[in-house]
């Protein structure tokens, strides 16, 4: 995937757990999930706008 294997991911997760604590991890995960959802929604909207503009240009010609 990114060249990061399982041992590296475990080390990263342990460091995050030490820094933020177990109580903050659900909040961080929820925020990250919302951010990804909003990003996907924005890219989908841009694609739809491009498709509509192309269709409008074809109809005008």
N, C-alpha and C positions, 0 to 999 in steps of 0.2 A: 504494500500500500504506500506508505511514505518512507519505507526503509526502517521503520520502528518495529521492533519485535516485541514479544510478550514480556521479556525481562525489563526492557526499557519502560514499557507502559506501567508495569507494577511499581517500578521505582518512582516514576512521575506521580502516580496515584498516592503513594506513601508520602511523598514530599507535600503534595497538596493537602492531604489529611493532616499532616503535622502543622502546616501553615494556617489553615483555615479552621481546623477542628471538625469533628463529626457533625456538629449542629448546623454549620453553614453549608455543608455539601448539598443538601436538598435544595436550598435557595439558589446556589450556584448552578446546579443542574437545571432547575426550572427557568432561570434567566437565560441560560444557554439555549435551552429548547425553544423559548419564545423568540430569541434572536434568530435562530435558524428558520423558524416558521415564518417570521416576518421577511427574511431575506428571500426565501422561496416564493412567497406571495408577491414581493416586489418584482422579482425576475419574471414571474408568470405574467404580471400586468404589463410589463414592458414588451414581452413577446406578443401579447394580444394587441397592444397598441400598434406595434410594427405591422402585424398582419392586417389590421383594419386600415392602416394607411396605405399599404400595398394594394389592398382591394379597392379602396377609394380611387387611387391613381389609375388602376386598370379600368374602372368604370368611367372615369373622366375622359379617357383616351378614345 
